[in-house]
């Protein structure tokens, strides 16, 4: 284990503290309610990896956890419907990959519409 890494379990970040930059966070233990402060210079916020695709159930092909299955052109199982970003099944979930996929999906949708007319 890396000596620079400290795990703080069963806790939530209640506040990010700092004037013009991150200086610390206020942490609350969810079991005891105890509050503490942790000095830091940055915060990475992670909200989970559960796609909000329930409304597509039985309309588009998804994997067992709800991620939409697409091809490399972002085409879903339903012709003319494209998907991109973190609702799509893939290996890397980051803003930068979602942006590239958005461009690909827009290009693919444009080409689809040109062929349809």
Secondary structure as UniProt FT lines:
FT   TURN            3..4
FT   STRAND          11..17
FT   STRAND          24..29
FT   TURN            30..32
FT   STRAND          35..39
FT   HELIX           54..56
FT   TURN            57..59
FT   TURN            64..65
FT   TURN            72..73
FT   TURN            79..80
FT   HELIX           85..87
FT   HELIX           95..116
//
